[in-house]
C-alpha cells in the first residue's frame, strides 16, 4: 500500500519543518519522510512533485509558503492556473487555486504528481494500482488519477509531460508491505520507489 513520500534533503531538520508547516500536517494519512542526501538537486524539474491546495484565499496561502522558505519557480510552465513554488532545497511543488479539478480539501497535500510518458500510461497505471492498492477514479487525455478510496483527499496523478530522467529522483513514493523484500526499486518508468515493512 502507498503510505508515504521520501524526500532527499541536505538539511533534514529544516526540510521536515518546512513540509510539516507547508502541509499544515494535512497529508491524507501519508508520511512525508526526509532522508539525508549528499548532493543538491540538479535537474530542472523533478519527475515527482507534490500539489498543495491553496484554499479560498490562495494568494495568502502562497504568501504564507514564501514566508516559510519557499521560492517562486519557473520550470517552463507558462501561464497556468496554479502557482509553482520550490521548497528550500529547490524541489518544485504546485499550489492549486480554488476550483481546480480533483481537489477534495481546502488545504494541505492534495496530489502526488508522477510524470508519465503517454506510451507508458497504461503500464504505470496498472503497476501503481497493484503496488499502491489505490483505485482509478479518473482517466482522460491529461492523465490518470488514483485514490485510496473515492473520498480520499490525496490522489496520485500520473500523466504527461514526462521530464527526462537525468538523475536519481529526489522525491520517491513509499510502499509498505508485510511480505517480500524491502529497499529501493524501480517502477516501470524507471522511477525509484521505497518498500518498507
Residue pairs with C-beta under 8 A, 6 or more apart in sequence:
1 132
1 133
1 148
1 175
1 176
1 177
2 30
2 128
2 131
2 132
2 133
2 134
2 148
2 156
2 173
2 174
2 175
3 30
3 31
3 174
3 175
3 176
3 196
4 30
4 31
4 32
4 33
4 173
4 174
4 176
5 30
5 31
5 32
5 33
5 48
5 50
5 112
5 171
5 172
5 173
5 174
6 33
6 34
6 35
6 171
6 172
6 173
6 174
6 194
7 15
7 19
7 32
7 33
7 34
7 35
7 91
7 170
7 171
8 34
8 35
8 36
8 37
8 41
8 170
8 171
9 15
9 16
9 34
9 35
9 36
9 37
9 89
10 36
10 37
10 38
10 40
10 89
11 88
11 89
12 34
12 35
12 36
14 69
14 88
15 34
15 87
15 88
15 89
16 32
16 34
18 68
18 69
18 70
18 87
18 88
19 32
19 34
19 87
20 32
21 68
22 52
22 65
22 68
22 70
22 87
22 93
23 32
23 52
23 108
23 109
24 107
24 108
25 108
26 105
26 107
26 108
26 109
26 153
27 108
27 109
27 154
28 105
28 108
28 109
28 110
28 148
28 152
28 153
28 154
29 148
29 154
30 109
30 112
30 154
31 174
32 109
33 174
37 170
40 89
40 90
41 89
41 90
41 91
41 170
42 166
42 167
43 163
43 166
43 167
43 170
44 75
44 76
44 163
45 75
45 76
45 92
45 163
46 91
46 92
46 163
46 169
46 170
46 171
47 114
47 115
47 162
47 163
47 165
47 169
47 191
48 112
48 113
48 114
48 115
48 169
48 171
48 172
48 173
48 191
49 91
49 92
49 93
49 94
49 113
49 171
50 93
50 94
50 109
50 111
50 112
50 113
50 171
51 82
51 93
51 94
51 95
51 96
51 109
51 110
51 111
51 112
51 113
51 157
52 61
52 65
52 93
52 94
52 95
52 96
52 107
52 108
52 109
52 110
53 95
53 96
53 100
53 103
53 105
53 106
53 107
53 108
53 110
54 61
54 62
54 82
54 83
54 95
54 96
54 97
54 98
55 61
55 98
55 106
55 107
56 98
56 106
58 83
58 95
58 96
58 97
58 98
61 95
61 107
62 83
62 85
62 95
65 85
65 95
66 72
66 85
69 87
69 88
70 85
70 86
70 87
70 88
70 93
71 85
71 86
72 83
72 84
72 85
72 86
73 84
73 85
73 86
73 90
73 92
74 84
75 84
75 92
77 84
81 97
81 100
82 94
82 95
82 96
82 97
82 100
83 94
83 95
83 97
84 92
84 93
84 94
85 92
85 93
85 94
85 95
86 92
86 93
87 93
91 170
91 171
94 113
96 103
96 110
96 111
102 110
102 111
102 138
102 145
102 155
102 157
103 110
103 111
104 110
104 151
104 152
104 153
105 153
108 153
109 153
109 154
110 153
110 154
110 155
111 145
111 154
111 155
111 156
111 157
112 154
112 155
112 156
112 157
112 173
113 157
113 158
113 159
114 124
114 128
114 156
114 157
114 158
114 173
114 189
114 191
115 159
115 160
115 161
115 162
115 163
115 189
116 124
116 143
116 144
116 158
116 159
116 160
116 162
116 189
117 160
117 162
117 189
118 160
120 162
120 188
120 189
121 143
121 144
121 158
121 159
123 188
123 189
124 144
124 158
124 187
124 188
124 189
125 136
125 139
125 144
125 146
125 158
127 187
127 188
128 134
128 146
128 156
128 158
128 173
128 187
129 135
129 136
129 146
131 175
131 187
131 193
132 146
132 148
132 156
132 173
132 175
133 148
134 146
134 147
134 148
134 156
135 146
135 147
135 148
135 149
135 150
136 144
136 145
136 146
137 145
137 146
137 147
137 150
137 155
138 144
138 145
139 145
142 159
142 160
143 157
143 158
143 159
143 160
144 157
144 158
144 159
145 155
145 156
145 157
145 158
146 155
146 156
146 158
147 154
147 155
147 156
148 154
156 173
162 189
165 190
165 191
168 192
169 191
169 192
172 184
172 191
172 192
172 193
172 194
173 191
173 193
173 194
174 193
174 194
174 195
174 196
175 193
175 194
175 195
175 196
176 195
176 196
176 197
177 195
177 196
177 197
178 197
180 195
181 195
182 195
182 196
182 197
183 194
183 195
184 192
184 193
184 194
184 195
185 192
185 193
185 194
185 195
186 192
186 193
187 193
